[in-house]
Amino acid sequence: MVLRGYVPTSEETLQTLAALRLQSLNSDFSTHAPFPRLEELFPPHVLHARLPPPPHRPPSKCRGARLRAGLLAGGLWGQALAKQRAERDQRLRGRLREEGASTMAAIVEKWKLLQGMGRPEAMAAYMALVREWPGFGSTLFDVDLHAVRPRLGVGQGQPWQWATLTPLSPQSSVGSGPQRLWLGIGAKAVSLYKPGEPEPLDSFCYGRISSFGASDSSTFRLSVEDRDLLFETSQVDEIAQLLNTYLASAGAQRLPRPQEPPTSPPTSEPTVLPQGLCPAAGPWQHRPPVGSSHS
């Protein structure tokens, strides 16, 4: 989860997590200790994000210009461009090696500071840091939010609209196109995250979800009170199965146990799950692990 970038936190914390992992694997620092590869300790995408973006080349304005560019690409100009690309790729690989070496050195320095920490303590400290993220425990799926349709009445005839979500807002405004998001499915709520952001854009308690299902093999629909959300994902079946599991669990918890009499007189009305917004989580702040002491 950490190495795949699904725990949004600072680079300093990611280095500390890597050092704690080394301490749990190898105990105290030693030059003779086996070193895992950096990608086994630290999210590779963080290093790649430090590299400069490729140069932007404006598209050719007319067919004639594209034709001339194609003819030039087959001659000397093409060879020169290929050489420039090769040189640039070589520079980027060198820069990536430098960033990797710098990051590994920082991780090792933090590892040295953990001398004397036992394996169970290192593992507990690692988990305490990861658990600070409010979304910990949720299963995250990469999705593209393609459209939102307001559910007015039965929602018949409403066109799909591009969506821009605002934090914990019951309304969605029209935006410019699909959004790449994380769909987090947890025991108490479904949340939408912007990748890399610790706080959710929106959260839906299971009492607010009226229906869900697959429109086709790569499209998933989630109906939440006054809107339908349409996602594109390659994990439609996994999302549906997990939602079914949590919804069944949430329904079972609201029924009286067979050994215990109901605490209120029977009623003919069905059980209504809580409505309204999910309780807003406070800002994600660093907290010391349980049991630690401070002077």
C-alpha positions in Angstrom: 0.0 0.0 0.0 2.8 2.4 0.9 5.0 1.5 -2.0 2.1 1.8 -4.5 1.6 5.4 -3.3 -1.8 4.7 -1.5 -0.7 6.3 1.8 -0.5 10.1 1.0 2.1 11.6 3.3 5.2 13.7 3.3 8.5 12.4 1.8 10.1 12.8 5.3 7.5 10.3 6.7 8.1 7.9 3.7 11.8 7.9 4.5 11.0 7.2 8.2 8.8 4.3 7.2 11.5 2.9 5.0 14.0 3.1 7.9 11.6 1.4 10.2 11.2 -1.4 7.6 15.0 -1.8 7.5 15.1 -2.0 11.3 12.4 -4.7 11.4 14.2 -6.7 8.7 17.8 -6.3 9.7 17.8 -5.0 13.2 20.5 -2.3 13.9 22.4 -0.7 11.0 25.4 -2.6 9.8 27.5 -2.2 6.6 27.2 -6.0 6.3 23.4 -6.1 6.5 21.6 -7.0 3.2 20.1 -4.0 1.6 16.8 -4.3 -0.3 16.4 -2.4 -3.5 15.2 1.1 -3.1 11.9 0.3 -4.9 11.2 -2.2 -2.1 11.5 0.5 0.5 10.3 3.7 -1.1 7.5 4.6 -3.6 9.2 4.9 -7.0 6.7 7.5 -8.2 8.0 10.0 -5.7 11.5 9.9 -7.4 10.0 10.1 -10.9 8.0 13.2 -9.8 11.3 15.0 -9.2 12.3 14.7 -12.9 11.6 17.6 -15.2 8.6 17.1 -17.5 9.3 16.4 -21.2 9.4 19.5 -23.4 6.1 20.5 -24.9 6.0 20.6 -28.6 3.0 22.5 -30.1 1.1 20.5 -32.8 1.6 21.4 -36.4 -1.0 23.8 -37.7 -1.6 22.5 -41.1 -1.3 19.3 -43.2 1.6 20.7 -45.2 3.6 21.4 -42.1 3.0 17.9 -40.8 4.1 16.5 -44.2 7.3 18.5 -44.2 8.0 17.4 -40.7 7.5 13.8 -41.7 9.9 14.1 -44.7 12.5 15.8 -42.5 12.1 13.0 -39.9 13.2 10.5 -42.5 16.5 12.3 -43.2 19.2 14.1 -41.3 16.7 16.0 -39.1 15.2 12.6 -38.0 18.6 11.4 -37.0 19.3 14.6 -35.1 16.0 14.4 -33.2 16.6 10.7 -32.3 20.1 11.6 -31.0 18.6 14.4 -28.9 16.0 12.1 -27.4 18.6 9.5 -26.6 20.8 12.1 -24.9 17.8 13.4 -22.9 16.8 9.9 -21.8 20.4 9.3 -20.7 20.4 12.5 -18.6 17.1 11.6 -17.0 18.4 8.1 -16.1 21.4 9.7 -14.6 19.2 12.2 -12.6 17.1 9.3 -11.4 20.1 7.4 -10.1 21.3 10.6 -8.3 17.9 11.1 -6.7 17.8 7.4 -5.7 21.2 7.5 -4.1 20.3 10.7 -2.2 17.0 9.2 -0.9 18.8 5.9 0.1 21.4 7.9 2.0 18.6 9.8 3.9 16.9 6.5 4.7 20.1 5.0 6.1 20.7 8.0 8.3 17.3 7.6 9.8 17.9 3.8 10.2 21.0 4.6 12.2 18.9 6.6 14.7 16.8 3.5 15.4 19.7 1.6 17.0 18.4 -0.6 19.9 14.8 -0.7 18.6 13.5 -4.2 18.5 11.6 -5.8 15.6 8.2 -5.7 17.3 8.7 -2.1 18.3 9.8 -1.1 14.8 6.7 -2.8 13.3 4.4 -1.1 15.8 5.9 2.3 15.0 5.6 1.6 11.3 1.9 0.8 11.6 1.3 3.7 14.0 2.5 6.1 11.3 0.4 4.5 8.5 -2.7 4.4 10.7 -2.5 8.2 11.0 -4.1 8.5 7.6 -7.9 8.7 8.0 -8.4 6.4 5.0 -6.4 3.6 6.6 -8.2 0.3 6.4 -10.1 1.2 3.2 -9.5 -0.6 0.0 -8.5 1.8 -2.7 -9.4 1.5 -6.4 -8.2 3.6 -9.2 -11.2 5.0 -11.0 -12.1 7.7 -13.6 -15.2 9.7 -12.5 -16.8 10.3 -15.9 -20.1 11.8 -15.1 -22.7 12.8 -12.5 -26.4 12.9 -13.2 -28.6 14.7 -10.7 -31.4 12.4 -9.4 -34.5 14.6 -9.7 -37.6 12.5 -8.9 -36.9 9.2 -10.5 -34.1 10.7 -12.6 -35.6 9.9 -15.9 -34.3 11.7 -19.0 -31.5 13.6 -17.2 -28.3 13.9 -19.2 -25.0 12.8 -17.8 -22.8 15.7 -16.9 -19.0 16.0 -16.4 -18.4 16.4 -12.7 -16.3 18.4 -10.4 -16.7 17.3 -6.8 -16.4 19.7 -3.9 -15.5 18.4 -0.4 -18.6 16.9 1.4 -21.0 18.8 -0.9 -24.3 17.2 -1.8 -24.2 18.9 -5.2 -21.8 18.5 -8.1 -21.1 21.2 -10.6 -20.4 20.8 -14.2 -16.7 20.5 -15.0 -14.4 20.0 -18.0 -14.0 16.3 -18.2 -13.3 13.0 -16.3 -11.3 13.0 -13.1 -8.8 10.3 -12.0 -9.7 9.5 -8.4 -9.2 6.9 -5.7 -12.5 5.2 -4.7 -12.0 4.1 -1.0 -14.3 1.5 0.3 -14.2 1.1 4.1 -16.3 -0.6 6.8 -18.3 2.6 7.5 -18.3 4.7 4.3 -17.3 5.1 0.7 -14.9 8.0 0.0 -13.5 9.7 -3.0 -9.9 11.0 -2.9 -7.8 13.0 -5.3 -4.7 10.8 -5.7 -2.0 11.8 -3.2 -4.4 13.9 -1.1 -5.0 12.8 2.5 -8.4 14.3 2.9 -11.4 12.9 0.9 -13.2 15.1 -1.6 -16.5 13.5 -0.5 -17.6 10.6 1.8 -20.9 8.6 1.7 -22.1 6.6 4.6 -23.8 3.4 3.6 -27.2 4.8 4.7 -26.9 7.4 1.8 -26.2 4.8 -0.9 -29.5 3.8 -2.5 -28.1 1.5 -5.2 -25.0 0.5 -7.2 -24.2 -1.8 -10.0 -22.3 -2.4 -13.3 -23.4 -0.7 -16.4 -21.0 -2.8 -18.4 -17.7 -4.7 -17.8 -15.7 -1.5 -17.2 -18.4 1.0 -15.9 -19.7 1.2 -12.4 -22.6 3.3 -11.2 -23.1 4.5 -7.6 -26.4 6.2 -6.6 -26.1 8.5 -3.6 -29.2 10.3 -2.6 -29.6 13.1 -5.1 -27.0 12.0 -7.7 -25.8 9.1 -9.7 -22.0 8.8 -10.2 -20.5 6.9 -13.1 -17.0 5.5 -12.8 -14.8 3.8 -15.4 -12.6 1.1 -13.8 -11.1 -2.4 -14.6 -12.2 -3.6 -11.2 -16.0 -3.5 -11.4 -16.5 -7.0 -9.9 -14.1 -6.4 -7.0 -15.8 -3.1 -6.1 -19.3 -4.6 -6.2 -18.3 -7.6 -4.1 -16.7 -5.5 -1.5 -19.7 -3.1 -1.3 -22.0 -6.1 -0.9 -19.9 -7.4 1.9 -19.9 -4.2 3.8 -23.6 -3.4 3.2 -24.5 -6.9 4.5 -22.4 -6.4 7.6 -23.9 -2.9 8.2 -27.4 -4.4 7.9 -26.6 -7.3 10.3 -25.3 -4.9 12.9 -28.6 -3.1 13.0 -30.6 -6.2 13.7 -31.1 -7.6 17.3 -29.1 -10.7 18.1 -31.2 -13.9 18.2 -30.3 -14.5 21.9 -31.4 -10.9 22.9 -34.9 -9.6 22.9 -35.4 -6.4 20.9 -35.0 -3.3 23.0 -38.1 -1.6 21.6 -41.6 -2.8 20.6 -41.9 -4.4 17.1 -42.9 -2.1 14.3 -44.1 -2.7 10.8 -41.8 0.1 9.4 -38.5 -1.1 7.8 -35.2 -0.1 9.5 -34.0 3.2 8.1 -30.2 3.6 7.9 -28.8 7.0 9.1 -29.0 9.7 6.5 -27.1 12.9 6.0 -23.4 13.5 5.6 -20.8 11.3 7.2 -19.1 12.8 10.2 -16.3 14.9 8.9 -12.9 13.7 9.9 -10.5 16.3 11.4 -7.3 17.3 9.7 -4.7 14.6 9.4 -2.1 15.5 12.0 0.9 13.6 13.2 0.2 12.0 16.6 2.7 10.0 18.7 2.2 6.2 18.7 0.2 4.9 21.6 2.3 4.2 24.6 5.1 6.6 23.8 6.2 9.1 26.4 7.2 12.7 26.0 9.0 14.9 28.5 
